[in-house]
Amino acid sequence: MRTDQIYGLNTWARSLVLATQVVSEIGVRKYSDDTIEPFIREVKVPVAAITKIGEIESAFAEGMVIADLSRYELPDGRIFDEYIQAAPWSGGPCYYLALKDGFGNPVPESLWTKKQMA
């Protein structure tokens, strides 16, 4: 079957840019009868600020977007951009994504090996 396949980022890259932290949210709920109830809850939120910087279009359906490419801005100031490292064909393109640093250099730990892409 012909299809686009997104493998995305490798495990190392995902753990870097998709890390989360637990924060406390403090607020109030206002009900229709004007009753107000305060609350405190813990939620997981991404550590990085994520911005869409591009798209991957389907090889089979013109104009159909199958994935977004993102920029990740970490709290320490580092910036990483996703890019297509390779797209070997196996019944359709298999998109392997990696990261470039803020200077446009590929991040070695984020690269898929030939064995992983086989």
C-alpha positions as CSV (number, residue, x, y, z in Angstrom):
1,M,0.0,0.0,0.0
2,R,1.3,3.5,-0.9
3,T,1.3,5.8,2.1
4,D,3.2,8.6,3.8
5,Q,4.9,7.4,7.0
6,I,6.1,9.8,9.7
7,Y,8.7,8.4,12.1
8,G,9.4,11.8,13.6
9,L,12.2,12.5,16.0
10,N,14.3,9.8,17.6
11,T,13.9,9.0,21.3
12,W,16.8,11.3,22.4
13,A,15.4,14.3,20.5
14,R,11.8,13.7,21.7
15,S,13.0,13.6,25.4
16,L,14.8,16.9,24.9
17,V,12.2,19.0,23.2
18,L,9.0,17.4,24.5
19,A,10.0,17.3,28.1
20,T,7.2,18.4,30.5
21,Q,7.1,19.9,34.0
22,V,4.4,19.8,36.7
23,V,3.0,23.2,37.6
24,S,0.3,24.4,39.9
25,E,-2.7,26.2,38.5
26,I,-4.6,28.4,40.8
27,G,-8.0,29.9,39.8
28,V,-11.7,30.0,40.3
29,R,-14.7,28.4,38.7
30,K,-17.7,30.6,38.2
31,Y,-21.0,28.7,37.9
32,S,-24.2,29.9,36.1
33,D,-25.7,30.8,39.5
34,D,-22.7,33.1,40.2
35,T,-21.3,30.8,42.8
36,I,-17.5,31.0,42.8
37,E,-15.3,28.0,43.8
38,P,-11.5,28.4,44.1
39,F,-9.3,25.5,42.9
40,I,-5.6,24.5,42.9
41,R,-4.5,21.7,40.6
42,E,-1.3,20.3,39.3
43,V,-0.9,19.8,35.5
44,K,1.9,18.9,33.1
45,V,3.0,21.5,30.7
46,P,5.7,21.5,28.0
47,V,9.0,23.0,29.0
48,A,9.7,24.3,25.5
49,A,7.8,26.9,23.7
50,I,6.7,25.3,20.4
51,T,6.2,27.2,17.2
52,K,5.2,25.8,13.7
53,I,7.9,26.6,11.2
54,G,6.9,24.4,8.2
55,E,4.8,21.5,6.9
56,I,5.3,18.2,5.3
57,E,3.0,17.6,2.4
58,S,1.7,14.2,1.3
59,A,3.5,12.6,-1.6
60,F,0.2,11.3,-2.8
61,A,-2.5,13.9,-2.2
62,E,-1.5,17.3,-3.5
63,G,-1.7,20.1,-0.9
64,M,-2.5,17.7,1.9
65,V,-0.4,18.4,5.0
66,I,0.6,15.3,6.9
67,A,2.8,16.8,9.6
68,D,4.1,20.1,10.9
69,L,7.7,21.0,11.4
70,S,8.4,22.8,14.7
71,R,10.8,25.1,16.4
72,Y,11.5,24.4,20.1
73,E,12.7,27.2,22.4
74,L,14.0,25.9,25.7
75,P,14.0,28.0,28.9
76,D,17.8,28.1,28.9
77,G,17.7,29.9,25.5
78,R,18.6,27.1,23.3
79,I,16.6,26.8,20.0
80,F,16.1,23.7,18.0
81,D,14.3,23.3,14.6
82,E,13.0,20.1,13.1
83,Y,14.0,19.2,9.6
84,I,13.6,16.1,7.4
85,Q,16.9,14.1,7.9
86,A,15.9,11.5,5.4
87,A,12.8,10.2,3.5
88,P,13.6,6.8,2.1
89,W,10.9,5.1,0.1
90,S,9.1,2.0,1.3
91,G,5.6,2.0,-0.3
92,G,5.8,5.7,0.1
93,P,8.2,8.2,1.9
94,C,9.3,7.4,5.4
95,Y,10.0,10.8,7.0
96,Y,12.7,10.7,9.7
97,L,13.1,14.1,11.5
98,A,16.1,15.4,13.3
99,L,17.0,18.7,15.0
100,K,19.2,21.6,14.0
101,D,20.5,24.0,16.6
102,G,20.0,27.7,16.6
103,F,23.0,28.1,14.2
104,G,21.5,25.7,11.6
105,N,23.8,22.8,12.5
106,P,22.4,19.3,12.8
107,V,22.4,18.0,16.4
108,P,24.3,14.7,16.2
109,E,22.4,13.0,19.0
110,S,19.1,13.7,17.2
111,L,20.2,11.9,14.0
112,W,18.7,8.6,13.0
113,T,21.3,5.9,12.2
114,K,21.2,4.0,8.9
115,K,20.4,0.9,10.8
116,Q,17.4,2.6,12.5
117,M,16.1,3.7,9.1
118,A,16.6,0.3,7.4
